[in-house]
Amino acid sequence: MQLPHPHVLVRDHTIYACVMGSRAFGLATDDSDTDRRGVFLAPTALFWRFEKPPTHVEGPAEEQFGWELERFCNLALRANPNILECLHSPLVEHVDATGRELLALRGAFLSRQAHETFARYALGQRKKLDADIRQHGAPRWKHAMHLLRLLMSCRDLLRTGTLTIDVGDQREPLLAVKRGEVPWARVESWMTRLATEAEEAAERSPLPPEPDRARVEDFVVRTRRASALTAVSELQAGSALQAVQADPDDEVVEGVVRGRILRQH
């Protein structure tokens, strides 16, 4: 099986696709982009080659990005914020039977490990904001807004055990931050309070200590096996079709040759 162009994998093998970014978060304005994210299932037969299928693909459309299923699940098990939020987007554009199985596993990926990964990601973003202030005298307000949103999401996940990415009634306060209408000192205080609340929530969170890795692995193995069996069935069907479509003259020649062999014995 020849390795197709990465965009073909996205086009023909996507199992789940959604809209992310401001539109999924409930923070879209007239000039907001439409960020599309998805998961594709590379046919198992492609992994039998020396050259493996890509773990992720950018495109084919603008602002579109997709992950191969196994890579996506690995990142989700590590509580990668972007991946977990992708699984909980309220704006689903495409989902097939395998994609529905993946969505049914959303709870298996969630654990208290989310606190560490979300907090680590938030710390990295906070350092970038502090660098902006040192260099330019002001932060990038859009980034400050999204950091606040992430901290809210983390806190509420740890409190409730459910990941909700739409900001709901916090839309206007967050957009005010994006417009630069909230003093940086107040934004800093807000960030610190959210981080503290998330840490307190982590201590008594209803989430399990670790994700259900075995359940996710079983899904990936079953999905790979089903893809392999489909490839074998298609190969057998192709061979049968070739036999049915064989040239009659070939059968005559084969019979003559076999006849000679039999007479020689």
Summary of the structure (lengths in Angstrom):
residues: 265
radius of gyration: 26.0
end to end distance: 41.2
largest distance: 99.9
contacts: 759
relative contact order: 0.12
helix: 64%
strand: 9%
